[in-house]
Amino acid sequence: MTFEEADELVDNFVGKFRIQDSIETYLNVYQISELPCPSGRLRLAHFLLAEHFIKDGRLTKNMGDLLIKSYAYIARFIDENKNEIDEINKQNEVYWKNLKKRKFQAAPVLAGINLRMLENTIEFNNFLSDCQSKYPKK
């Protein structure tokens, strides 16, 4: 995969799923078939972009934050049928309504998905840290 292909893939992914939108929609889940390509290829695109920008000394905080958020978001794509996904998203909606009323009770299924997002965040942060030590700023 070239840098240009990686850039286009991540840019389309971020735009299609409005990853910069509100946290409520950010936590929705989708069928894995809605990804623009296999999840492994999308992960690779994130790694290639990050390393390229770090090597060139062009990785800004905003760009890094967006790449981390986008990489974590890949966990929101699950291998479930449409009815199960609709049910999870309904639970997510109830969760946010309750949270606004200061009722802190998450649906168990959301906890598992959020854990996968956290794991993705840690994995990508570790990668960024490794690249930054490998390619120190000039």
N, C-alpha and C positions, 0 to 999 in steps of 0.2 A: 504494500500500500504506500502510495506517495503522500507527501505532506499535503498536497492539494486535495487529494481524495479524502484524507483524514479530516481536513478542515471543512470540506463540503459536507461530509457525513455528519460531523458533530454539529455544524451550524444548522443543518436541516433538522436534526433531532431536537436541538434546543428550540428552534422556531416552531416546529410542528406540535410539540407538547407544551409549549408556553412555560418552560421551566422557570422563567423569571417571574411568573405570576404569583398570586397569593399562596400562602401556605396551605389553605384549604384545598385548592385544586392540585397543589403540588403533591398532596398525599393520596390522591386517587390512584387506583390500580388499573391496569390494562392487560389485555391478552398479549402474550408474548409474540403472537403472530403480527401484532401491530408495529413491532420494531421495524425499522427500515432495512435491517439486515440481521444476521445472527448476532446475539449479544456479545460473543467473543470478538467479533470484528469491530463492533462499536467500542468495546473496551480498548482494543488495540489502537483505534483512532485517537482516543483520549490520551493514551500513553505517548503516541507519536507526536501529537500536538504539543503536549506539555514539555517533552524533552527538547523538541525543536525550539520552542520559545525560550526555554531556560538556557540552552546552548548559545542562542543569539542574544541573550540578556534582555529579552523583550517581554518576559512574563510579568504582567502587572498584577497587583493584588486583586483587582476586579476580574481579570481574566482567569487567574488561579481559582478564585472563589466560584466562578461560573463553571469551570471545568470540574471542580470537586463536586459541586451540586449536581451537575449533569451526570457525572459518573455514578454518583450515589443513586440517582433517579432510575438507573437501569434496573435496580431491584424492584421497582414498581411494576415491572412486566412479569406476569406470572402465568404458569401453565394451568389455567383453570377455564371452565366453560363460561360463557357470557352470563348466565344466571348467577353463578357463584361470584363473578366479578361485580355484577350489579349489587348483590347483597353486601359485599365488602364495602363498596362505595357508599351504600346507604348507612352502614355502620359508621363509616368515616364521617358522614354528614351529621349523624346523631352525636358522635363524639365531639365535633366542633360546636354544635349547639349547646351541649352540656358544659363544655369547657368555658364558653362565654358566660354561662350561669354559675361558674366556679364549681362545677361537679366534675371531679377528676376521675373518670372511669373509662378506660380505653377498652375497646373490644379486643379479646385475645388474639384474633387473627391479625389485627393491625400491629400488635406488639412484635409478632414474628417478622412482618414485612419491614417494620422500622428497624429491627435488629439487623436485617440484611442491608438496609441503607447505611446504618452506622458502620457495619463491617466494610462496605464499599468505600465509605468516607475515609476510614482509617487506612485501608489499602492504598488509596490514591494519595493521601497525605504522605504515607511512607515512601511512595514512589517519588513524589515531588522532593522530599527531603533528600533522598538518595541522589537524585539528579542534581540538586543544588550543591551538594557536597562534591559531586563528580565534576561539575562545570561551575567553579566559583566565578562570581562577577568579576569582570575585568576592570 
